[in-house]
Amino acid sequence: MTEHSYPNTQSKKTGILFFMMKARATKPGETYGVPGQGDTLLLSILSILGIIFVWWLVTTMGWIKPLFLPSPQAVLFKFINVWNNGFTNTPFLEHVGISAARVFGAFLLACMVGIPLGIAMGMSPIIRGIFDPPIEFYRPIPPLAYLPLMIIWFGIGETSKVLLIFLSVLAPVALGARSGVKSAAIEQIHAAYSFGASRWQVMSQVILPSALPEILTAMRIGIGFGWTTLVAAEMVAATKGLGYMVLTASQFLQTSTVIMGIIVIAIIAYAFDMLMRFVERKIVPWKGRM
């Protein structure tokens, strides 16, 4: 009895163990789907809270002097003070509006010029041969390097500031559009031509939709360059703007104002980046799924 029941008992234990260790069925695209797919909102919130906690801890314990790193409370109080009283007799929202107008105005101008130029460079070797060298030449140069030229050529008014930001955005947008043109499959292009499509129809209905994901990504990168160039653009003869506020506060060692201005710039840039991600999901829902 015992000899015959032992194998049955052993098989039952093995079956129970297999059931407990058996992995649940995976959902379509979960295991072998899009790389990096998944919700990261909770992790992002925890990451931000962790950074704020470490910041609060090192300032509360006195490990870093307030001159070099003020506490989160001090930065918050400074924000409330600047919000209520302004900075250098200018309301805070006016500083924000002027900087946003400079960045987004230059960004729109760069998109209007850079996207058609990039598409033309991707489709025509003649256009690429003419415009690729100057774009690749100035692209790695820091904006501070040609800021003096902007001032000599265009003065210290708004033109030099907007043009400086425009140049920092133009290169990534144009190169992204040029690279996006190559995303169109040659089979799709040949199929369109075989059905009698014109060159304009192929460009507007085949090449442009294929290039849109990279164009939108280039726009996100370009606006980031625009915000990083803002402080350099407002270094000369600026009396208003977030970059001006940060630079002026640094001259008087008002570290809390400097950090507050940096955080405001980061929040505005991040909000626009989230808007661009939303636009990507609506315009190119197939991105990353093909």
Phi and psi in degrees as a GROMACS rama.xvg file:
@    title "Ramachandran Plot"
@    xaxis  label "Phi"
@    yaxis  label "Psi"
@TYPE xy
-70.4791  -38.4892  THR-2
-66.0061  -35.7805  GLU-3
-79.2789  -29.0251  HIS-4
-81.1068  -20.7891  SER-5
-64.4178  -46.2885  TYR-6
-62.98  -35.7736  PRO-7
-64.8924  -42.6901  ASN-8
-62.6605  -42.5523  THR-9
-63.2879  -40.8384  GLN-10
-67.4416  -35.0293  SER-11
-65.5154  -42.7281  LYS-12
-62.0076  -41.7758  LYS-13
-64.0445  -38.4131  THR-14
-65.626  -41.1579  GLY-15
-64.9272  -43.4521  ILE-16
-62.8097  -41.5037  LEU-17
-63.1908  -38.6862  PHE-18
-65.867  -39.8082  PHE-19
-69.6162  -34.5965  MET-20
-89.7641  -8.28909  MET-21
-66.2838  128.548  LYS-22
-73.7929  148.444  ALA-23
-69.6586  157.526  ARG-24
-66.5064  134.274  ALA-25
-82.9502  148.003  THR-26
-80.0137  157.513  LYS-27
-58.4783  127.632  PRO-28
81.1648  2.27024  GLY-29
-79.4868  -42.6297  GLU-30
-91.2323  -45.8613  THR-31
-114.991  33.5115  TYR-32
-91.3237  -147.434  GLY-33
-68.4856  128.647  VAL-34
-59.1743  133.357  PRO-35
80.2554  8.34311  GLY-36
-70.8489  140.422  GLN-37
145.24  160.504  GLY-38
-85.4387  127.094  ASP-39
-116.238  11.8291  THR-40
-60.9685  -47.2497  LEU-41
-62.6985  -44.2212  LEU-42
-63.104  -37.5481  LEU-43
-65.3006  -42.2612  SER-44
-63.0674  -44.0509  ILE-45
-64.1588  -36.6294  LEU-46
-64.7534  -44.4235  SER-47
-63.841  -44.6397  ILE-48
-63.2403  -36.3423  LEU-49
-65.0134  -42.1218  GLY-50
-63.9648  -42.8085  ILE-51
-64.2163  -38.3081  ILE-52
-64.9243  -45.0536  PHE-53
-63.5946  -40.501  VAL-54
-60.2408  -46.91  TRP-55
-63.5605  -39.2696  TRP-56
-65.841  -48.5243  LEU-57
-68.3397  -29.2927  VAL-58
-81.8861  -35.9043  THR-59
-68.1724  -39.5742  THR-60
-76.923  -6.91275  MET-61
76.5835  20.5488  GLY-62
-72.5119  -25.1754  TRP-63
-127.869  134.885  ILE-64
-68.2862  145.715  LYS-65
-58.8024  -25.3272  PRO-66
-62.3396  -35.0465  LEU-67
-91.8763  -35.2882  PHE-68
-148.862  96.1412  LEU-69
-69.6421  160.99  PRO-70
-71.6046  160.544  SER-71
-57.5982  -35.2758  PRO-72
-63.8755  -40.6119  GLN-73
-64.7783  -40.0095  ALA-74
-66.4582  -40.0887  VAL-75
-64.0253  -44.7315  LEU-76
-63.9049  -36.9222  PHE-77
-65.1746  -39.4761  LYS-78
-61.8951  -43.915  PHE-79
-63.4584  -39.673  ILE-80
-65.7669  -46.0618  ASN-81
-67.6769  -35.8999  VAL-82
-61.9292  -40.8215  TRP-83
-82.0925  -38.7115  ASN-84
-109.907  -10.0085  ASN-85
80.039  -174.056  GLY-86
-136.589  125.689  PHE-87
51.2661  49.8003  THR-88
62.2762  23.4085  ASN-89
-125.592  130.275  THR-90
-58.4379  148.503  PRO-91
-61.1053  -43.2812  PHE-92
-64.7469  -26.2292  LEU-93
-70.2291  -39.1967  GLU-94
-59.371  -46.5422  HIS-95
-62.9943  -44.7446  VAL-96
-63.8691  -40.7797  GLY-97
-66.5292  -44.2997  ILE-98
-65.6902  -42.2921  SER-99
-63.6138  -38.6751  ALA-100
-64.4062  -39.9983  ALA-101
-64.9772  -47.2459  ARG-102
-69.0987  -50.6809  VAL-103
-72.3786  -30.3226  PHE-104
-64.2681  -45.8172  GLY-105
-66.2413  -35.1493  ALA-106
-64.8783  -46.2025  PHE-107
-63.0072  -41.3771  LEU-108
-63.8612  -40.1887  LEU-109
-66.2916  -36.2458  ALA-110
-68.7803  -40.5478  CYS-111
-63.5831  -33.3885  MET-112
-91.8421  -44.8995  VAL-113
-72.2964  -38.2735  GLY-114
-67.4165  -51.3691  ILE-115
-61.5992  -37.3531  PRO-116
-64.7012  -42.9339  LEU-117
-65.1059  -40.8971  GLY-118
-64.1809  -42.1785  ILE-119
-63.9344  -38.9186  ALA-120
-65.2671  -34.9523  MET-121
-73.4385  -26.4126  GLY-122
-98.6334  -24.1945  MET-123
-122.678  120.352  SER-124
-65.6132  -26.8335  PRO-125
-67.6625  -48.6242  ILE-126
-62.6525  -40.7866  ILE-127
-63.737  -40.4341  ARG-128
-66.1132  -29.3351  GLY-129
-80.6516  -46.2217  ILE-130
-97.8545  -18.552  PHE-131
-65.3025  -44.3275  ASP-132
-59.6515  -48.3772  PRO-133
-65.724  -35.5022  PRO-134
-67.0344  -45.5025  ILE-135
-68.5242  -24.6403  GLU-136
-71.479  -47.4742  PHE-137
-89.0475  -15.7947  TYR-138
-56.4512  -46.4647  ARG-139
-80.2626  -3.41681  PRO-140
-78.3813  128.889  ILE-141
-62.214  143.69  PRO-142
-57.8578  -31.3024  PRO-143
-62.7392  -24.2129  LEU-144
-70.8044  -38.9219  ALA-145
-103.944  10.7929  TYR-146
-60.68  -43.7164  LEU-147
-58.321  -36.9303  PRO-148
-65.1866  -39.9731  LEU-149
-60.1796  -39.3804  MET-150
-70.1622  -41.6036  ILE-151
-64.9405  -41.7578  ILE-152
-80.1896  -38.3821  TRP-153
-120.668  4.61116  PHE-154
82.2002  -167.856  GLY-155
-106.521  15.2137  ILE-156
-84.0014  -160.675  GLY-157
-69.8085  -26.8198  GLU-158
-60.2859  -46.7649  THR-159
-65.8116  -36.4376  SER-160
-67.2635  -49.2576  LYS-161
-66.1631  -38.7836  VAL-162
-66.0514  -36.7775  LEU-163
-63.0149  -45.0825  LEU-164
-66.7804  -39.0871  ILE-165
-57.7609  -45.3336  PHE-166
-65.5657  -34.9635  LEU-167
-69.7718  -26.5345  SER-168
-90.5439  -31.3501  VAL-169
-60.2509  -45.7513  LEU-170
-61.2863  -52.7403  ALA-171
-63.4789  -34.1846  PRO-172
-68.1226  -46.7457  VAL-173
-64.8695  -44.4326  ALA-174
-68.8545  -33.4175  LEU-175
-66.4272  -41.0437  GLY-176
-66.0239  -39.3426  ALA-177
-63.089  -42.7602  ARG-178
-67.6664  -33.5396  SER-179
-66.6131  -30.358  GLY-180
-60.3064  -35.201  VAL-181
-72.4016  -8.91509  LYS-182
-75.2932  -18.0389  SER-183
-69.601  128.138  ALA-184
-70.7774  136.771  ALA-185
-64.9556  -28.2018  ILE-186
-64.6615  -39.4909  GLU-187
-65.5072  -40.0802  GLN-188
-64.843  -45.1709  ILE-189
-65.3111  -37.3075  HIS-190
-64.8794  -40.325  ALA-191
-64.219  -43.0131  ALA-192
-65.9572  -35.2998  TYR-193
-67.5158  -24.6667  SER-194
-88.9276  6.86635  PHE-195
90.5036  17.4055  GLY-196
-71.8743  144.781  ALA-197
-81.5745  171.072  SER-198
-62.2445  -39.4899  ARG-199
-65.2706  -41.0629  TRP-200
-65.5759  -39.1293  GLN-201
-63.5916  -41.4033  VAL-202
-68.188  -42.9308  MET-203
-80.6226  -29.0271  SER-204
-109.058  -13.2247  GLN-205
-119.468  -56.2272  VAL-206
-71.5415  -47.5576  ILE-207
-63.0612  -46.3383  LEU-208
-60.324  -35.0895  PRO-209
-69.8952  -30.6527  SER-210
-84.7538  -16.0015  ALA-211
-56.2054  -44.3921  LEU-212
-56.5283  -45.264  PRO-213
-71.7555  -31.4134  GLU-214
-65.0906  -44.3886  ILE-215
-65.8205  -38.74  LEU-216
-63.5387  -41.5964  THR-217
-63.6938  -35.6113  ALA-218
-65.0433  -40.1588  MET-219
-63.2668  -42.1032  ARG-220
-66.5967  -40.1708  ILE-221
-63.5779  -42.1632  GLY-222
-66.2469  -29.39  ILE-223
-65.1767  -42.9769  GLY-224
-62.1161  -35.028  PHE-225
-62.6183  -44.2424  GLY-226
-69.6789  -34.2902  TRP-227
-69.8273  -25.9289  THR-228
-84.7196  -13.1889  THR-229
-57.914  -46.2231  LEU-230
-61.5736  -41.4347  VAL-231
-64.4353  -38.0887  ALA-232
-67.715  -29.5442  ALA-233
-97.0136  15.0288  GLU-234
-74.8505  -29.0889  MET-235
-111.968  122.126  VAL-236
56.0797  28.1802  ALA-237
-97.3061  139.076  ALA-238
-117.634  -3.69925  THR-239
-147.203  154.663  LYS-240
124.423  158.867  GLY-241
-67.8752  -40.3022  LEU-242
-62.351  -41.8818  GLY-243
-60.7429  -41.3421  TYR-244
-63.1563  -43.2784  MET-245
-65.2672  -45.0424  VAL-246
-66.3471  -42.3119  LEU-247
-65.198  -42.3682  THR-248
-64.1119  -35.395  ALA-249
-66.8396  -31.8088  SER-250
-67.4194  -26.5428  GLN-251
-105.127  15.7263  PHE-252
57.0926  33.7311  LEU-253
-89.4334  78.3116  GLN-254
-63.225  -35.763  THR-255
-62.9012  -38.0938  SER-256
-68.1415  -38.7893  THR-257
-61.7588  -48.9422  VAL-258
-65.5836  -39.0957  ILE-259
-61.4426  -43.0159  MET-260
-65.0665  -40.1943  GLY-261
-62.4227  -41.5461  ILE-262
-65.6666  -40.0986  ILE-263
-63.4651  -44.0192  VAL-264
-60.6919  -43.276  ILE-265
-64.1402  -39.8937  ALA-266
-65.7464  -43.7566  ILE-267
-63.1461  -44.8499  ILE-268
-63.9214  -40.5321  ALA-269
-68.3856  -37.6459  TYR-270
-62.8867  -41.5269  ALA-271
-67.5224  -35.5665  PHE-272
-64.5218  -40.179  ASP-273
-64.3948  -36.685  MET-274
-63.7228  -41.2449  LEU-275
-65.9967  -36.0235  MET-276
-64.8944  -39.0678  ARG-277
-63.7022  -42.6501  PHE-278
-62.9601  -39.7165  VAL-279
-59.6126  -44.4097  GLU-280
-64.7469  -30.3872  ARG-281
-84.0377  -40.5711  LYS-282
-84.5273  -42.2079  ILE-283
-123.804  69.4792  VAL-284
-66.1428  -15.3864  PRO-285
-85.0324  -2.38698  TRP-286
-60.3237  128.45  LYS-287
80.624  2.71459  GLY-288
-115.927  5.06507  ARG-289
